[in-house]
Amino acid sequence: MNVQYFEPLSRGFARMKNAMPGLKPGAFLAIIDPDPEKLAWDRSHFVTKEKTLTTMEKTEFELVHLFTFLERDNIYLYRLKDNP
């Protein structure tokens, strides 16, 4: 399943539940989000890596891996907490 979501992530965390019915057991949810610390301009409206991690801890998803190799973005790989 591929979902493109252009609303600021800070307002979208409550909507993570909307993705749950479309996920098969064991499936992953990937969030690709700009990292304001990597940007030289227009940083103020992006969510920090720490804020993303802290907020997602309060959802039904657990972090599997955080990729930081991209020039401007981070990739957060999640799955449902009760999946093996």
DSSP file (Angstrom, degrees, kcal/mol; ACC not computed):
  #  RESIDUE AA STRUCTURE BP1 BP2  ACC     N-H-->O    O-->H-N    N-H-->O    O-->H-N    TCO  KAPPA ALPHA  PHI   PSI    X-CA   Y-CA   Z-CA
    1    1 A M              0   0    0      0, 0.0     2,-0.5     0, 0.0    21,-0.0   0.000 360.0 360.0 360.0 134.1    0.0    0.0    0.0
    2    2 A N        +     0   0    0      2,-0.0     2,-0.5     0, 0.0     0, 0.0  -0.978 360.0 178.5-121.7 120.5    1.3    3.4   -0.9
    3    3 A V        -     0   0    0     -2,-0.5     2,-0.6     2,-0.0    16,-0.0  -0.985  13.2-159.4-123.1 127.2   -0.1    6.5    0.7
    4    4 A Q        -     0   0    0     -2,-0.5     2,-0.5     2,-0.0    -2,-0.0  -0.930  13.1-175.0-105.9 127.3    1.1   10.0    0.0
    5    5 A Y        +     0   0    0     -2,-0.6     4,-0.1     1,-0.1     7,-0.1  -0.972  14.4 177.8-129.5 116.6    0.2   12.4    2.7
    6    6 A F        +     0   0    0     -2,-0.5    -1,-0.1     2,-0.1     3,-0.1   0.409  48.1 105.8-105.0   1.7    0.9   16.1    2.3
    7    7 A E  S    S-     0   0    0      1,-0.1     5,-0.1     2,-0.1    -2,-0.1  -0.549  91.2 -84.7 -75.0 147.3   -0.5   17.4    5.6
    8    8 A P    >>  -     0   0    0      0, 0.0     3,-1.8     0, 0.0     4,-0.8  -0.286  37.8-128.3 -53.1 133.7    2.1   18.4    8.1
    9    9 A L  H >> S+     0   0    0      1,-0.3     4,-0.9     2,-0.2     3,-0.7   0.805 104.4  68.4 -57.8 -32.0    2.9   15.3   10.1
   10   10 A S  H 34 S+     0   0    0      1,-0.3    -1,-0.3     2,-0.2     4,-0.2   0.814 107.8  38.6 -60.2 -29.2    2.3   17.0   13.4
   11   11 A R  H <4 S+     0   0    0     -3,-1.8    -1,-0.3     1,-0.1     3,-0.3   0.563 111.1  62.5 -92.5 -10.6   -1.4   17.1   12.5
   12   12 A G  H X< S+     0   0    0     -4,-0.8     3,-1.0    -3,-0.7     4,-0.3   0.547  73.1  88.1 -95.2  -7.4   -1.4   13.7   10.9
   13   13 A F  G >< S+     0   0    0     -4,-0.9     3,-1.7     1,-0.3     4,-0.3   0.876  86.2  55.9 -61.9 -36.7   -0.5   11.4   13.8
   14   14 A A  G >  S+     0   0    0      1,-0.3     3,-0.7    -3,-0.3    -1,-0.3   0.774 102.8  58.4 -64.2 -23.6   -4.1   11.0   14.9
   15   15 A R  G X> S+     0   0    0     -3,-1.0     3,-1.5     1,-0.2     4,-0.5   0.438  74.8  95.2 -87.3   0.6   -4.8    9.8   11.4
   16   16 A M  H X> S+     0   0    0     -3,-1.7     3,-1.3     1,-0.3     4,-0.7   0.824  75.4  66.4 -59.2 -29.4   -2.3    6.9   11.6
   17   17 A K  H X4 S+     0   0    0     -3,-0.7     3,-0.6    -4,-0.3    -1,-0.3   0.804  89.3  66.0 -61.4 -27.7   -5.3    4.8   12.6
   18   18 A N  H <4 S+     0   0    0     -3,-1.5     4,-0.3     1,-0.2    -1,-0.3   0.778  98.9  52.2 -64.9 -25.8   -6.7    5.3    9.1
   19   19 A A  H XX S+     0   0    0     -3,-1.3     3,-0.8    -4,-0.5     4,-0.5   0.734  90.7  79.9 -80.5 -22.6   -3.7    3.3    7.7
   20   20 A M  G X< S+     0   0    0     -4,-0.7     3,-1.4    -3,-0.6    -1,-0.2   0.870  86.1  53.5 -59.1 -44.2   -4.2    0.3   10.0
   21   21 A P  G 34 S+     0   0    0      0, 0.0    -1,-0.2     0, 0.0    -2,-0.1   0.804 108.3  52.5 -63.1 -25.7   -7.1   -1.4    8.1
   22   22 A G  G <4 S+     0   0    0     -3,-0.8     2,-0.5    -4,-0.3    -2,-0.2   0.533  89.9  95.3 -86.6  -5.5   -5.1   -1.4    4.9
   23   23 A L    <<  -     0   0    0     -3,-1.4     3,-0.1    -4,-0.5     6,-0.1  -0.733  68.0-140.5 -90.7 130.1   -2.0   -3.0    6.5
   24   24 A K    >   -     0   0    0     -2,-0.5     3,-2.5     1,-0.1    -2,-0.1  -0.457  46.1 -74.1 -76.1 158.7   -1.6   -6.8    6.2
   25   25 A P  T 3  S+     0   0    0      0, 0.0    -1,-0.1     0, 0.0     3,-0.1  -0.328 123.4  13.2 -55.5 130.2   -0.3   -8.6    9.2
   26   26 A G  T 3  S+     0   0    0      1,-0.3    -2,-0.0    -3,-0.1    57,-0.0   0.401  95.3 142.6  83.8  -2.7    3.4   -7.9    9.5
   27   27 A A    <   -     0   0    0     -3,-2.5    53,-0.5     1,-0.1     2,-0.3  -0.258  44.2-127.5 -70.1 159.2    3.3   -5.1    7.0
   28   28 A F  E     -A   79   0A   0     51,-0.1     2,-0.5    -3,-0.1    51,-0.2  -0.772   5.7-147.1-108.0 152.2    5.4   -2.0    7.5
   29   29 A L  E     -A   78   0A   0     49,-3.1    49,-3.2    -2,-0.3     2,-0.5  -0.986  17.6-161.2-115.7 120.1    4.5    1.7    7.5
   30   30 A A  E     -A   77   0A   0     -2,-0.5     2,-0.5    47,-0.2    47,-0.2  -0.886   5.3-167.3-106.0 131.4    7.2    4.0    6.1
   31   31 A I  E     -A   76   0A   0     45,-2.7    45,-3.1    -2,-0.5     2,-0.6  -0.978   0.9-168.0-115.8 122.3    7.2    7.7    6.8
   32   32 A I  E     +A   75   0A   0     -2,-0.5    43,-0.2    43,-0.2    -2,-0.0  -0.953  21.1 165.8-110.6 116.2    9.5    9.8    4.7
   33   33 A D  E     -A   74   0A   0     41,-2.2    41,-2.6    -2,-0.6    -2,-0.1  -0.989  39.9-106.1-137.7 137.1    9.7   13.3    6.2
   34   34 A P  E     -A   73   0A   0      0, 0.0    39,-0.3     0, 0.0    13,-0.2  -0.335  29.9-136.5 -59.4 141.3   12.1   16.2    5.8
   35   35 A D    >>  -     0   0    0     37,-2.8     3,-2.1     1,-0.1     4,-0.6  -0.905   4.9-152.5-100.6 113.1   14.5   16.7    8.7
   36   36 A P  G >4 S+     0   0    0      0, 0.0     3,-0.6     0, 0.0    -1,-0.1   0.770  94.4  62.3 -59.8 -24.4   14.7   20.4    9.5
   37   37 A E  G 34 S+     0   0    0      1,-0.2    11,-0.0    -3,-0.1     6,-0.0   0.704 103.9  49.1 -72.7 -18.1   18.3   19.9   10.8
   38   38 A K  G <4 S+     0   0    0     -3,-2.1     2,-0.3    34,-0.3    -1,-0.2   0.554  96.5  88.2 -93.7 -10.1   19.3   18.9    7.3
   39   39 A L    <<  -     0   0    0     -4,-0.6     4,-0.1    -3,-0.6     3,-0.1  -0.691  57.9-160.2 -96.0 141.9   17.7   21.9    5.6
   40   40 A A  S    S+     0   0    0     -2,-0.3     2,-0.3     1,-0.1    -1,-0.1   0.606  78.1  24.6 -90.4 -13.7   19.4   25.2    5.0
   41   41 A W  S    S+     0   0    0      1,-0.1    -1,-0.1     2,-0.0     0, 0.0  -0.952 111.6  22.6-146.3 160.9   16.1   27.1    4.5
   42   42 A D        +     0   0    0     -2,-0.3     3,-0.2     1,-0.1    -1,-0.1   0.867  70.0 142.0  51.4  48.6   12.4   27.0    5.3
   43   43 A R    >   +     0   0    0      1,-0.2     3,-1.5    -3,-0.1    -1,-0.1   0.666  40.4  86.0 -92.1 -18.4   12.9   24.7    8.4
   44   44 A S  T 3  S+     0   0    0      1,-0.3    -1,-0.2    -8,-0.1    -2,-0.0   0.728  87.7  48.2 -66.5 -26.3   10.4   26.2   10.8
   45   45 A H  T 3  S+     0   0    0     -3,-0.2     2,-0.3     2,-0.1    -1,-0.3   0.403  91.3  94.3 -98.4   5.4    7.3   24.2    9.7
   46   46 A F  S <  S-     0   0    0     -3,-1.5     2,-0.3   -38,-0.1   -11,-0.1  -0.686  77.9-115.3 -94.6 151.8    8.8   20.7    9.6
   47   47 A V        -     0   0    0     -2,-0.3    -2,-0.1   -13,-0.2   -38,-0.0  -0.658  31.5-119.7 -84.2 136.0    8.7   18.3   12.6
   48   48 A T     >  -     0   0    0     -2,-0.3     4,-2.4   -13,-0.1     5,-0.2  -0.306  21.3-113.7 -71.0 159.7   12.0   17.5   14.2
   49   49 A K  H  > S+     0   0    0      1,-0.2     4,-2.5     2,-0.2     5,-0.2   0.905 118.3  52.0 -58.2 -43.3   13.2   13.9   14.3
   50   50 A E  H  > S+     0   0    0      1,-0.2     4,-2.5     2,-0.2    -1,-0.2   0.893 109.4  49.0 -63.2 -40.8   12.8   13.9   18.1
   51   51 A K  H  > S+     0   0    0      2,-0.2     4,-2.5     1,-0.2     5,-0.3   0.900 110.8  50.5 -66.6 -41.2    9.2   15.1   17.9
   52   52 A T  H  X S+     0   0    0     -4,-2.4     4,-2.6     2,-0.2    -2,-0.2   0.946 113.3  45.3 -60.9 -48.1    8.3   12.5   15.3
   53   53 A L  H  X S+     0   0    0     -4,-2.5     4,-1.3     1,-0.2    -2,-0.2   0.918 114.8  47.4 -63.2 -44.3    9.8    9.7   17.4
   54   54 A T  H  < S+     0   0    0     -4,-2.5     4,-0.4    -5,-0.2    -1,-0.2   0.906 115.0  45.4 -64.5 -42.6    8.2   10.9   20.6
   55   55 A T  H >< S+     0   0    0     -4,-2.5     3,-1.5     1,-0.2    -2,-0.2   0.914 110.2  52.9 -69.8 -42.7    4.8   11.4   19.0
   56   56 A M  H >< S+     0   0    0     -4,-2.6     3,-1.7     1,-0.3     5,-0.4   0.764  95.9  69.2 -66.6 -23.9    4.8    8.0   17.2
   57   57 A E  T 3< S+     0   0    0     -4,-1.3    -1,-0.3     1,-0.3    -2,-0.2   0.766  95.3  57.3 -61.4 -23.4    5.6    6.3   20.5
   58   58 A K  T <  S+     0   0    0     -3,-1.5    -1,-0.3    -4,-0.4    -2,-0.2   0.429  98.6  76.9 -87.8  -0.3    2.0    7.2   21.5
   59   59 A T  S <  S-     0   0    0     -3,-1.7   -45,-0.1     2,-0.3   -46,-0.0  -0.333  98.9 -96.8 -99.6-175.8    0.5    5.4   18.5
   60   60 A E  S    S+     0   0    0     -2,-0.1    21,-2.8    20,-0.0     2,-0.3   0.338  97.1  90.9 -82.1   6.5   -0.2    1.7   17.8
   61   61 A F  E     -B   80   0A   0     -5,-0.4     2,-0.4    19,-0.3    -2,-0.3  -0.782  60.6-153.9-108.1 148.3    3.1    1.6   15.8
   62   62 A E  E     -B   79   0A   0     17,-3.1    17,-1.7    -2,-0.3     2,-0.3  -0.933  27.4-109.2-117.6 145.4    6.6    0.7   16.9
   63   63 A L  E     +B   78   0A   0     -2,-0.4    15,-0.2    15,-0.2     3,-0.1  -0.558  32.7 175.4 -73.1 127.8    9.8    1.9   15.2
   64   64 A V  E     -     0   0A   0     13,-3.7     2,-0.3     1,-0.4    14,-0.2   0.804  68.3 -13.7 -96.3 -44.4   11.6   -0.9   13.4
   65   65 A H  E     -B   77   0A   0     12,-1.5    12,-2.9     2,-0.0     2,-0.5  -0.980  51.4-146.3-159.9 147.2   14.4    1.3   11.9
   66   66 A L  E     -B   76   0A   0     -2,-0.3     2,-0.5    10,-0.2    10,-0.2  -0.979  16.3-160.8-117.4 119.4   15.3    4.9   11.3
   67   67 A F  E     +B   75   0A   0      8,-3.1     8,-2.5    -2,-0.5     3,-0.1  -0.874  17.5 169.3-101.6 129.1   17.2    5.6    8.1
   68   68 A T        +     0   0    0     -2,-0.5    -1,-0.1     6,-0.2     6,-0.0   0.161  46.4 104.3-122.8  16.8   19.1    9.0    8.0
   69   69 A F        +     0   0    0      6,-0.1     5,-0.1     3,-0.0    -1,-0.1   0.654  54.2  99.8 -78.6 -15.8   21.3    8.5    4.9
   70   70 A L  S    S-     0   0    0      3,-0.4     5,-0.0     1,-0.1     0, 0.0  -0.374  79.1-122.8 -73.4 152.8   19.2   10.8    2.6
   71   71 A E  S    S+     0   0    0      1,-0.2    -1,-0.1    -2,-0.1     3,-0.0   0.875 101.0   4.3 -63.3 -40.3   20.4   14.3    2.0
   72   72 A R  S    S+     0   0    0    -33,-0.0   -37,-2.8   -38,-0.0   -34,-0.3   0.634 120.6  59.3-119.7 -21.3   17.2   16.1    3.3
   73   73 A D  E     -A   34   0A   0    -39,-0.3    -3,-0.4   -35,-0.1     2,-0.3  -0.688  58.1-143.0-116.4 161.3   14.8   13.4    4.6
   74   74 A N  E     -A   33   0A   0    -41,-2.6   -41,-2.2    -2,-0.2     2,-0.5  -0.911  15.3-143.6-114.0 150.5   14.6   10.7    7.2
   75   75 A I  E     -AB  32  67A   0     -8,-2.5    -8,-3.1    -2,-0.3     2,-0.5  -0.971  11.8-165.0-116.4 119.7   12.8    7.4    6.7
   76   76 A Y  E     -AB  31  66A   0    -45,-3.1   -45,-2.7    -2,-0.5     2,-0.6  -0.916   4.4-159.4-104.6 123.7   11.0    6.0    9.6
   77   77 A L  E     +AB  30  65A   0    -12,-2.9   -13,-3.7    -2,-0.5   -12,-1.5  -0.921  20.4 170.6-108.8 117.3   10.0    2.3    9.3
   78   78 A Y  E     -AB  29  63A   0    -49,-3.2   -49,-3.1    -2,-0.6     2,-0.3  -0.779  16.3-174.4-121.0 162.3    7.2    1.3   11.6
   79   79 A R  E     -AB  28  62A   0    -17,-1.7   -17,-3.1    -2,-0.3   -51,-0.1  -0.955  45.3 -76.6-146.0 164.6    4.9   -1.7   12.1
   80   80 A L  E >   - B   0  61A   0    -53,-0.5     3,-1.8    -2,-0.3   -19,-0.3  -0.352  42.9-123.6 -61.7 141.6    2.0   -2.4   14.4
   81   81 A K  T 3  S+     0   0    0    -21,-2.8    -1,-0.1     1,-0.3   -20,-0.1   0.799 107.8  49.4 -60.8 -32.1    3.1   -3.1   18.0
   82   82 A D  T 3  S+     0   0    0    -22,-0.3    -1,-0.3     2,-0.0    -2,-0.1   0.289  87.5 104.7 -95.3  13.3    1.4   -6.5   18.2
   83   83 A N    <         0   0    0     -3,-1.8    -4,-0.1     1,-0.1     0, 0.0  -0.668 360.0 360.0 -86.4 148.0    2.8   -7.8   14.9
   84   84 A P              0   0    0      0, 0.0    -1,-0.1     0, 0.0    -3,-0.1   0.498 360.0 360.0 -72.2 360.0    5.6  -10.4   15.1
